[in-house]
Amino acid sequence: RLGEQVIARDLRTVPGVALVDLEGEQIREMTVFLRSAAMREANVSVTDVVQSLRQQNLAAPVGHVEEGMNEQSIRLLGRLKDARDFERVIIKRQGEATVRLGQVARIEDGHAEQRSYSLLDGHSAVGIAVTKSREASTVTVTDLVQQRLDAMAPELPTDVEVKIVFNDGESVRTSLNNVIEALSLGALLTILTVYLFLNSWRSTVITALALPTSVLAAFIAVWVFGFTLNFMSLLGLSLAIGVLIDDAIVVRENIVRHMEMGKDMMTASREGTAEIGLAVTATTLAIIAVFVPVAFMDGMPGQWFKPFGLTVAASVLVSLFVAFSLDPMLSAYWGGHAEEKDARRGPVGRLLERFNVWFDRQSEGYSRVIAWALHHRISMWLLAFGAFFGAFAMIATQSVGTSFLPETDNGAVQIEVTAPSGSSLEYTRIKAEQAAALARALPEVEYTQTTVGTSGNVSRAQVYVDFIPEADRERTARQIAQALRGDIARLVGAEFTVADDLNNGGQKPLQIQFRGPDSRKLTELVTEYMAKLREVEGTVDIGLSTQEPKPELQVDIDRGLASSLGISMSDAATALRVAFAGVEVGDWVDPAGETRNVAVRLSPEDRAAAADLESLPIIAAGNQIIPLSQIATVTMGTGPAAIEHFNRENTIAVTANVQGRSFGEVFGEAMALAREMNFPPGYDLAVGGAGRDQQEVFGSILRALGIAVMLMYLILVVQFHSFLTPV
């Protein structure tokens, strides 16, 4: 009650929160536990109980009366108040005798049957998952949630502890702070580098003003495009920092050169800027030509890189405008004089002057290198083509590994637990906690959070393992995950998978999908392929996207016999569903004023075996009660396996984690093995997971690179008035 009625209800009012889900909560309800033997003795069916409760536990508006100028509504107050009222409900009349609910059922003011557990460090807990709305800021929402939790903390019972086990806002904040730090440091180093070579504080200030001006103008572009200051847009700005000041440096140096020729500041600014205007414009447009195609890539890569590419392009375009407006203006009115070059300098100025003298001497060596290159054109052609094709050869021969995302230390791993089909919630909890206990034994682990019954499946569980800060541990998350895999390999009774890369939601990166019309043939193909995949070095945690068929009790009703007794399939299905799954038959207001559900189901001891199913009382014609076994046979069987579908085709994915090698190497070998298999007509394979994402991203980037090269070539053609010179 505390989690739902106090904490969750309060968090739902936080601005930007779209959804608040509870995991492992106990939902209070009034439960009617039917006793099968008592029902048979009293000649009462499940349907009798359900209908009686729905008819006798009711509160609703039933109309209104008008008295003169007034109108008053009428409400029927027929809701039962407590368990004793429920016990007195009349279920059936047999002559002068009456059968009350208390005679055939046990009424309990308790909790609904749990279909999920949540545990923190092995202790029972209630998990609360807060999801933000699409347009809300992650950092803002997490801060508001934290403030709301801090505000309600004094009002909570002293024995209740609220602990945040996962905060996506912190990781986002850390990433943004790192980018902002790199952005600031890059700007500072850029300004110092300019001063190092120009050796003039006046020229440094004039050129450095291009940085804040261009960055602020880029923020306007971010707002116009509808972007936010996220990781990708700030990354674009940090990349562009070194480029933003280039145009200003070139323009300022040329203006100073004209001033050294004896021209006044106004003339030097005007003529110096005009002289290199075309070259500076072409350089800037070439940079824009690289990043604009990146911003307009298709699919997922386009969504990622659009803020990045357009932010860089906008900031560089603004820097060109600044170089042609602000820099000449400042140089014309505050540009200093050429004689300042010979003015008396301080210690720093003299040191920088000696550095520039040394650097100028190095240009002589550079001139000799250029002269040699111009006189050995064939050698330079061979060197250029050799480097170009050598780079592609390294990729083709997999000398350089590839992966969809770089290896990162998320500070946590996730253990997926899959118990055998038909396992109970308690069995899955035991197996999940065995894995969690092994994780807590590691010195780097701070806490574990276990969720049992994920996605409504009681045979699945997740264990989130959080590590201490990276600075306080010697091993990376991947190394810890590797050690944890070795420890968990000793466990039996369930399938355990350790995911060390949480960037894709903890899913396994290697996913090969097999498709075809017949699920049995697909199962044969994937079984054969899994045996081959286990031989590939670097594959671990190999599994399937489907789970084995679940054992089930199958009820086969004799239609003719049931029909002769006046029992339809719907009647039998309703009775079975009420008895073994439970149904809600109304609501009830508890003493605290909260509205709770009223549920009806068989007592746990009456639904523990197949024999209990056979003895279920069913109402027949003439108000006669018969056992289910009289019209049906109950046998043990297996239910259909859950098969995924893609484009209306049966699909089974073979999944695996990668350890010790790059993803690209393992993925290439895995795909080669899959293509070597003998597929019958109508069967094929496809790529999923990180492999599909990598193919999509790499393909989009290569297309964008090709377009960028063509655009740069066209810009150079316009600049040099030649189709051959740019080559």
Secondary structure as GFF3:
##gff-version 3
##sequence-region A 1 727
A	DSSP	pi_helix	2	8	.	.	.	ID=ss1
A	DSSP	alpha_helix	9	11	.	.	.	ID=ss2
A	DSSP	beta_strand	17	23	.	.	.	ID=ss3
A	DSSP	beta_strand	28	34	.	.	.	ID=ss4
A	DSSP	alpha_helix	36	42	.	.	.	ID=ss5
A	DSSP	alpha_helix	46	56	.	.	.	ID=ss6
A	DSSP	beta_strand	58	67	.	.	.	ID=ss7
A	DSSP	beta_strand	70	78	.	.	.	ID=ss8
A	DSSP	alpha_helix	83	87	.	.	.	ID=ss9
A	DSSP	beta_strand	90	94	.	.	.	ID=ss10
A	DSSP	beta_strand	97	100	.	.	.	ID=ss11
A	DSSP	alpha_helix	101	104	.	.	.	ID=ss12
A	DSSP	beta_strand	105	111	.	.	.	ID=ss13
A	DSSP	beta_strand	117	120	.	.	.	ID=ss14
A	DSSP	beta_strand	123	124	.	.	.	ID=ss15
A	DSSP	beta_strand	127	132	.	.	.	ID=ss16
A	DSSP	alpha_helix	138	152	.	.	.	ID=ss17
A	DSSP	three_ten_helix	153	155	.	.	.	ID=ss18
A	DSSP	alpha_helix	168	198	.	.	.	ID=ss19
A	DSSP	alpha_helix	201	208	.	.	.	ID=ss20
A	DSSP	alpha_helix	210	224	.	.	.	ID=ss21
A	DSSP	alpha_helix	231	244	.	.	.	ID=ss22
A	DSSP	alpha_helix	246	260	.	.	.	ID=ss23
A	DSSP	alpha_helix	265	275	.	.	.	ID=ss24
A	DSSP	alpha_helix	277	295	.	.	.	ID=ss25
A	DSSP	alpha_helix	299	334	.	.	.	ID=ss26
A	DSSP	three_ten_helix	338	342	.	.	.	ID=ss27
A	DSSP	alpha_helix	347	375	.	.	.	ID=ss28
A	DSSP	alpha_helix	377	396	.	.	.	ID=ss29
A	DSSP	beta_strand	412	418	.	.	.	ID=ss30
A	DSSP	alpha_helix	425	440	.	.	.	ID=ss31
A	DSSP	beta_strand	445	452	.	.	.	ID=ss32
A	DSSP	three_ten_helix	454	456	.	.	.	ID=ss33
A	DSSP	beta_strand	460	467	.	.	.	ID=ss34
A	DSSP	three_ten_helix	470	472	.	.	.	ID=ss35
A	DSSP	alpha_helix	477	488	.	.	.	ID=ss36
A	DSSP	beta_strand	495	499	.	.	.	ID=ss37
A	DSSP	beta_strand	510	516	.	.	.	ID=ss38
A	DSSP	alpha_helix	519	533	.	.	.	ID=ss39
A	DSSP	beta_strand	539	544	.	.	.	ID=ss40
A	DSSP	beta_strand	551	557	.	.	.	ID=ss41
A	DSSP	alpha_helix	559	564	.	.	.	ID=ss42
A	DSSP	alpha_helix	569	576	.	.	.	ID=ss43
A	DSSP	pi_helix	577	581	.	.	.	ID=ss44
A	DSSP	beta_strand	583	589	.	.	.	ID=ss45
A	DSSP	beta_strand	595	602	.	.	.	ID=ss46
A	DSSP	three_ten_helix	604	606	.	.	.	ID=ss47
A	DSSP	alpha_helix	610	614	.	.	.	ID=ss48
A	DSSP	beta_strand	617	620	.	.	.	ID=ss49
A	DSSP	three_ten_helix	621	623	.	.	.	ID=ss50
A	DSSP	beta_strand	624	627	.	.	.	ID=ss51
A	DSSP	three_ten_helix	628	630	.	.	.	ID=ss52
A	DSSP	beta_strand	632	638	.	.	.	ID=ss53
A	DSSP	beta_strand	644	646	.	.	.	ID=ss54
A	DSSP	beta_strand	649	658	.	.	.	ID=ss55
A	DSSP	alpha_helix	663	676	.	.	.	ID=ss56
A	DSSP	beta_strand	684	688	.	.	.	ID=ss57
A	DSSP	alpha_helix	689	720	.	.	.	ID=ss58
###
